[in-house]
Amino acid sequence: MSVLQLKGLVKRYGGLIATNNLSLDVLSGEIHAIIGPNGAGKTTLIHQISGAIVPNQGQIIFNGVDVTTLSMHERVKLGLARSYQITNIFQSYTVIDNLSLAIQAHSGSSMRFWRKALDEQALFKQARQLASDIGLAEHCNSKACELAHGEQRQLELGLTLATQPKLLLLDEPMAGTGHEESGKMLELIAALRGKAAVILIEHDMDAVFKLADRISVLVAGSIIATGTAEQIRQNPEVKKAYLGDEMDIAIKEVA
């Protein structure tokens, strides 16, 4: 079953067509990577799916609901969540505070007296479980600013997961991480398979070909191919338009 359907999306900026009659289905529980060269329109596409910008034409159907003109907040309430290239967390708060606030916000509780709410055992228990799920159980009482960059990325993923998403948009989650940190993030994303659908925008082809159930290749605002990692590896149009000789070598190394 499709959790997301994009139907004929068009986004224009003056004479520039950033999204060109784009259609795509994302299946429930799958990890679906979208790759393409710089300037292909990946960020513009993610903005449209998340609700940051509205397409000029086309429809965005999420979980059977037309969300084309809904706000980002309304989409989050329906179960569509997003992380960003730049880490977006409460730096001066502890890990447990960050996660508790995110859980509380999603539940609709008042944020006015959040410290009193943090005393509630149920909220703490849920936050600690989430900290464990994202690999930060040992850092619950550490301030976010004290975490390594990769750990901050893990915390941001936790904040997104606190919204209990049906679809998670991950925009370059490996950005700025070292080898060990990216390995941890890869494991966390892989663990989401079957629990929530994931759209993954990532330049790390090693991670993409390890993680993705399906891959769509975006070039000049259009999807030129969708398929499994093996199908994308073998697609001559993809190699000609995007992967090229250098990326072909990287893919063979992954294989």
C-alpha positions as CSV (number, residue, x, y, z in Angstrom):
1,M,0.0,0.0,0.0
2,S,1.2,3.5,-0.8
3,V,1.6,5.9,2.2
4,L,2.5,8.8,-0.2
5,Q,1.4,9.5,-3.7
6,L,2.8,12.5,-5.7
7,K,0.8,13.2,-8.8
8,G,2.1,15.5,-11.5
9,L,3.9,17.9,-9.2
10,V,5.1,21.1,-10.8
11,K,7.1,23.9,-9.0
12,R,8.2,26.9,-11.0
13,Y,10.4,29.8,-9.9
14,G,9.9,32.3,-12.7
15,G,11.3,30.6,-15.8
16,L,12.9,27.9,-13.8
17,I,11.0,24.6,-13.4
18,A,12.4,23.0,-10.3
19,T,9.9,20.1,-10.2
20,N,8.7,18.9,-13.6
21,N,5.5,16.9,-13.7
22,L,6.8,14.6,-11.0
23,S,4.8,11.5,-9.9
24,L,6.0,9.0,-7.3
25,D,4.6,6.4,-4.9
26,V,6.2,5.6,-1.6
27,L,5.1,2.3,0.0
28,S,4.2,1.8,3.6
29,G,7.2,0.7,5.7
30,E,9.8,1.0,3.0
31,I,13.0,3.0,2.9
32,H,12.9,5.0,-0.3
33,A,16.0,6.9,-1.3
34,I,15.9,9.9,-3.7
35,I,19.2,10.6,-5.3
36,G,20.4,13.0,-8.0
37,P,23.1,15.6,-8.9
38,N,23.2,19.0,-7.2
39,G,20.5,21.2,-8.6
40,A,18.3,18.2,-9.5
41,G,15.5,19.5,-7.3
42,K,15.7,17.2,-4.3
43,T,15.4,19.9,-1.6
44,T,12.5,21.6,-3.5
45,L,10.7,18.2,-3.6
46,I,11.2,17.6,0.1
47,H,9.9,21.1,0.8
48,Q,6.7,20.3,-1.1
49,I,6.2,17.0,0.6
50,S,6.7,18.5,4.1
51,G,4.5,21.5,3.4
52,A,7.3,24.2,3.5
53,I,6.3,25.2,-0.1
54,V,3.2,24.6,-2.2
55,P,3.4,23.2,-5.7
56,N,2.0,25.2,-8.6
57,Q,0.3,22.1,-10.0
58,G,-0.3,18.5,-8.9
59,Q,-1.4,16.6,-5.8
60,I,0.2,15.2,-2.6
61,I,-1.8,12.4,-1.1
62,F,-0.6,11.2,2.3
63,N,-2.2,8.2,3.8
64,G,-5.3,8.7,1.7
65,V,-5.6,12.4,2.5
66,D,-5.0,15.3,0.0
67,V,-2.4,17.4,1.9
68,T,-1.3,19.5,-1.0
69,T,-2.3,22.8,0.6
70,L,-2.0,21.8,4.3
71,S,0.6,23.5,6.5
72,M,3.7,21.7,7.9
73,H,2.1,21.6,11.4
74,E,-1.1,20.0,10.0
75,R,1.0,17.3,8.2
76,V,2.9,16.5,11.3
77,K,-0.3,15.9,13.1
78,L,-1.3,13.4,10.4
79,G,2.0,11.6,10.8
80,L,4.4,13.2,8.3
81,A,7.6,14.4,10.0
82,R,10.9,15.8,8.7
83,S,14.5,16.2,9.8
84,Y,16.9,18.8,8.4
85,Q,20.4,19.0,7.0
86,I,21.3,21.3,9.9
87,T,20.8,19.9,13.3
88,N,17.8,21.5,15.0
89,I,17.7,20.7,18.8
90,F,17.5,22.6,22.1
91,Q,21.2,22.9,22.8
92,S,21.0,24.0,26.4
93,Y,18.6,21.3,27.4
94,T,19.5,17.7,28.3
95,V,18.7,14.8,26.1
96,I,15.8,13.7,28.3
97,D,14.4,17.2,28.4
98,N,14.6,17.5,24.6
99,L,12.8,14.2,24.1
100,S,10.2,14.8,26.8
101,L,9.3,18.2,25.3
102,A,8.9,16.6,21.9
103,I,6.7,13.8,23.3
104,Q,4.7,16.4,25.3
105,A,4.2,18.6,22.3
106,H,2.9,15.7,20.2
107,S,0.5,14.6,22.9
108,G,-1.1,18.1,22.9
109,S,-0.2,18.9,26.5
110,S,0.3,22.5,27.6
111,M,3.9,23.6,27.2
112,R,3.5,26.4,29.7
113,F,4.5,24.4,32.7
114,W,6.5,21.7,31.0
115,R,8.9,21.1,34.0
116,K,6.0,20.0,36.1
117,A,4.9,17.6,33.4
118,L,8.4,16.2,33.3
119,D,7.9,14.9,36.8
120,E,5.3,12.5,35.5
121,Q,6.7,9.0,35.4
122,A,4.9,7.9,32.2
123,L,6.5,10.8,30.3
124,F,10.0,10.1,31.7
125,K,9.6,6.4,30.9
126,Q,8.6,7.1,27.3
127,A,11.4,9.6,26.9
128,R,14.0,7.1,28.3
129,Q,12.8,4.4,26.0
130,L,13.1,6.7,23.0
131,A,16.6,7.7,24.2
132,S,17.5,4.0,24.2
133,D,16.0,3.5,20.8
134,I,18.2,6.1,19.3
135,G,21.4,4.9,21.1
136,L,21.6,7.7,23.7
137,A,20.5,5.9,26.9
138,E,23.9,6.7,28.5
139,H,23.5,10.4,27.7
140,C,20.0,11.1,29.1
141,N,21.3,13.8,31.5
142,S,23.9,15.3,29.2
143,K,23.1,18.7,27.6
144,A,22.6,18.5,23.9
145,C,25.5,21.0,23.3
146,E,27.8,18.5,25.0
147,L,27.1,15.7,22.5
148,A,29.3,14.9,19.6
149,H,27.9,15.9,16.2
150,G,26.7,12.4,15.3
151,E,25.0,12.1,18.7
152,Q,23.2,15.4,18.1
153,R,22.0,14.0,14.8
154,Q,20.7,10.9,16.7
155,L,18.9,13.2,19.1
156,E,17.3,15.1,16.2
157,L,16.1,11.8,14.8
158,G,14.6,11.1,18.3
159,L,12.7,14.4,18.3
160,T,11.2,13.5,14.9
161,L,10.3,9.9,16.1
162,A,8.5,11.4,19.1
163,T,5.8,12.6,16.7
164,Q,5.1,8.9,15.9
165,P,5.4,9.4,12.2
166,K,3.9,7.2,9.5
167,L,6.3,8.8,7.0
168,L,9.7,10.3,7.9
169,L,11.6,12.6,5.6
170,L,15.4,12.4,6.3
171,D,17.4,15.2,4.6
172,E,21.1,14.1,4.6
173,P,21.1,12.5,8.0
174,M,24.8,11.5,7.5
175,A,25.9,15.0,6.8
176,G,29.0,16.0,8.8
177,T,29.3,12.6,10.5
178,G,32.4,10.5,10.8
179,H,32.7,6.8,9.8
180,E,31.6,5.5,13.2
181,E,28.8,8.0,13.6
182,S,27.4,7.4,10.2
183,G,27.5,3.7,10.9
184,K,25.3,4.2,14.0
185,M,22.9,6.4,12.0
186,L,22.7,3.8,9.3
187,E,21.7,1.2,11.9
188,L,19.1,3.5,13.4
189,I,17.5,4.2,10.0
190,A,17.6,0.5,9.1
191,A,15.7,-0.3,12.3
192,L,12.8,1.9,11.1
193,R,12.1,-0.4,8.2
194,G,8.5,-1.7,8.5
195,K,7.7,0.6,11.4
196,A,7.4,3.8,9.3
197,A,8.1,4.7,5.7
198,V,11.3,6.7,5.2
199,I,12.2,9.0,2.3
200,L,15.9,9.4,2.4
201,I,17.9,12.2,0.7
202,E,21.5,11.3,1.0
203,H,24.8,11.9,-0.9
204,D,26.5,9.0,0.7
205,M,26.0,6.4,-2.0
206,D,27.4,3.6,0.3
207,A,24.6,4.3,2.8
208,V,21.9,4.7,0.1
209,F,22.7,1.3,-1.6
210,K,22.9,-0.4,1.8
211,L,19.6,1.0,3.2
212,A,17.1,1.6,0.4
213,D,14.4,-0.8,-0.5
214,R,13.9,1.3,-3.6
215,I,15.7,4.2,-5.1
216,S,14.4,7.0,-7.3
217,V,16.8,9.1,-9.4
218,L,15.9,12.8,-9.8
219,V,17.4,14.8,-12.7
220,A,16.3,18.3,-13.7
221,G,13.2,18.0,-11.6
222,S,12.0,14.7,-13.1
223,I,12.2,11.1,-11.9
224,I,14.1,9.2,-14.6
225,A,14.1,5.8,-12.8
226,T,12.8,4.0,-9.8
227,G,13.8,0.6,-8.7
228,T,15.9,-1.6,-6.4
229,A,19.5,-0.9,-5.8
230,E,20.5,-3.6,-8.4
231,Q,18.1,-2.1,-11.0
232,I,19.5,1.3,-10.5
233,R,23.1,0.0,-10.7
234,Q,22.3,-1.5,-14.1
235,N,20.2,1.3,-15.5
236,P,22.1,2.8,-18.5
237,E,20.0,6.0,-18.4
238,V,20.9,6.6,-14.8
239,K,24.6,6.0,-15.4
240,K,24.6,8.4,-18.3
241,A,22.6,11.1,-16.5
242,Y,24.0,10.9,-13.0
243,L,26.2,8.2,-11.8
244,G,29.0,8.3,-14.3
245,D,32.3,6.5,-14.2
246,E,33.4,7.7,-10.8
247,M,30.1,6.8,-9.1
248,D,30.0,3.5,-11.0
249,I,33.2,2.6,-9.3
250,A,31.7,3.5,-5.9
251,I,28.6,1.3,-6.5
252,K,30.8,-1.7,-7.5
253,E,32.6,-1.3,-4.3
254,V,29.4,-1.4,-2.3
255,A,28.2,-4.4,-4.3
